[in-house]
Amino acid sequence: MALLTAEVTWLRWLLTDFGVSITTSTLVLSDSIGDISIARDPVKHELTKHIGVDAFYTRAQVIALQYVPLEL
């Protein structure tokens, strides 16, 4: 999710350089409730300290996370 957030951030900067005004947050869809809860929750847990930087980066960017169930 942090890699996707970096790509979205880069695309937002690119659009701003081209003169496109972006005033709303970018919607990111995920099928992982765990990823979404870690990215939204600022509390660090013992089992998630190895991904703390990625979660902080995702939380700091202007994105909106939404759960979408995986359909097989």
ZAZABA-577392 format. One record per residue (C-alpha): y, z, x; residue in one letter. Coordinates in steps of 0.02 Angstrom, whole numbers, plus 32768, in hexadecimal, padded with zeros to 4 digits. Each point is the difference from the previous one (the first is absolute). Example, Ala and Ser with C-alpha at 12.3 -4.5 7.8 and 13.67 -1.06 7.14 Angstrom:
2
7F1F81868267A 80AC7FDF8045S 
END
This chain:
72
800080008000M 807680218092A 7FE37F4E8041L 80297FBA7F54L 809C806E7FF8T 80387FBC80A9A 7FE87F4D7FC2E 806180257F60V 808C80518064T 800A7F698073W 80067F887F6CL 808A80667FAFR 80657FF980A2W 7FE27F44800CL 803B7FE47F4DL 809B806A8024T 80247F95809AD 7FF87F657F90F 807E804F7F8BG 7F8980357F74V 803480A77FB9S 7F6F80767FDCI 802F80967F96T 7F5880367FBBT 7F6980488056S 7F6C7F918029T 7F6480207F99L 7F6280168067V 7F5B7FFE7FA2L 7F6A80618042S 7F5180257FC2D 7FF480A38061S 803B809D7FA8I 7FE8806080A3G 80767F8E8062D 8084800C7F79I 7FF780BE7FF5S 800C801380BEI 80937F898009A 805C805B7F73R 7FD880B38033D 806F8043808EP 7F8980928021V 7F937FEB8099K 7F4A802F7FF0H 7F8280268087E 7F9A7F647FDDL 80947F887FFBT 8060802E809EK 7FBF7F65805CH 80587F907F83I 809F80687FF0G 80717F7F8054V 7FC17F737F91D 801480687F63A 80AF80358033F 80327F4C8022Y 7FBC7FC57F59T 805A808F7FA6R 80A57FDC8059A 800A7F487FCFQ 80437FBE7F5CV 7F5D7FD77FAAI 7FB080347F5DA 7F4680218000L 7F977FD97F68Q 7F4580147FE3Y 7F9F7F677FC8V 7F4580157FE1P 7F8B7F918062L 7FA67F847F90E 7F587FBF803AL 
END
